[in-house]
Amino acid sequence: MLKVRLRRMGARNRPYYRIVVSDSRLTARAKVLEELGSYDPVAGAGSFSVNRERANYWIGRGASLSTTMRSLLARPEPAPKPA
């Protein structure tokens, strides 16, 4: 079964996450099928980026979302900055 989840990266006390699609039966450090984006909780709200089109593709193919990913994807997309 596929799962869209966070993969922890970064240093101690400075977490940084990659949003990945992987097999839920394997560990979170196992090989990933695709990297969809990133999330930096320390930097603030503007540090969340995800390719929503690819996320919807994987969800349509039967991938489930982790609890955290479900709440992150429920956030509205940030408005583009004026030029």
C-alpha positions in Angstrom: 0.0 0.0 0.0 1.3 3.4 -0.9 1.4 6.3 1.5 2.1 10.1 1.1 4.1 11.0 4.2 6.8 13.2 5.6 10.5 12.1 5.7 12.5 13.8 8.4 15.7 15.4 7.3 17.9 18.2 8.9 19.9 18.4 12.0 19.1 17.8 15.6 16.6 20.4 16.9 16.3 21.8 13.3 13.8 19.5 11.5 13.2 19.7 7.8 10.8 17.4 6.0 10.5 16.1 2.5 7.0 15.1 1.3 7.4 11.6 -0.3 5.4 8.7 -1.7 6.6 5.4 -0.4 5.4 1.9 0.5 3.7 2.0 3.9 5.0 -1.5 4.8 8.6 -0.2 4.7 10.3 2.2 7.1 10.1 5.9 6.6 13.8 5.8 5.5 13.3 3.3 2.7 13.4 4.0 -1.0 10.8 6.5 -2.2 8.8 6.4 -5.4 8.6 10.2 -5.8 9.4 13.3 -3.9 6.5 15.8 -4.0 7.7 18.7 -2.0 9.1 20.0 1.3 8.0 21.4 4.6 10.1 23.4 7.1 8.1 23.9 10.3 10.8 26.1 11.9 10.7 28.7 9.1 7.0 29.4 9.4 3.9 29.0 7.4 5.4 30.0 4.1 7.8 27.2 4.0 5.4 24.5 2.8 5.6 23.6 -0.9 4.0 20.6 -2.6 3.2 19.6 -6.1 -0.5 19.2 -5.6 -1.1 17.9 -9.1 1.2 14.9 -8.4 -0.2 14.5 -4.9 -3.7 14.2 -6.4 -2.3 11.7 -9.0 -1.0 9.4 -6.3 -4.1 9.7 -4.2 -6.1 8.7 -7.3 -3.9 5.7 -7.7 -4.8 4.5 -4.2 -2.2 6.2 -2.0 -3.3 7.2 1.5 -2.3 10.3 3.4 -0.6 10.3 6.8 -2.4 12.3 9.4 0.0 15.2 9.2 -0.1 15.3 5.4 -3.9 15.4 5.5 -3.8 18.5 7.7 -1.0 20.1 5.6 -2.9 19.6 2.3 -6.0 21.1 3.8 -4.2 24.4 4.2 -5.0 27.0 1.5 -2.3 27.6 -1.1 -0.3 30.8 -0.4 -1.3 33.7 -2.7 1.4 34.6 -5.2 3.5 37.6 -4.4 2.8 40.7 -6.5 5.5 41.6 -9.0 
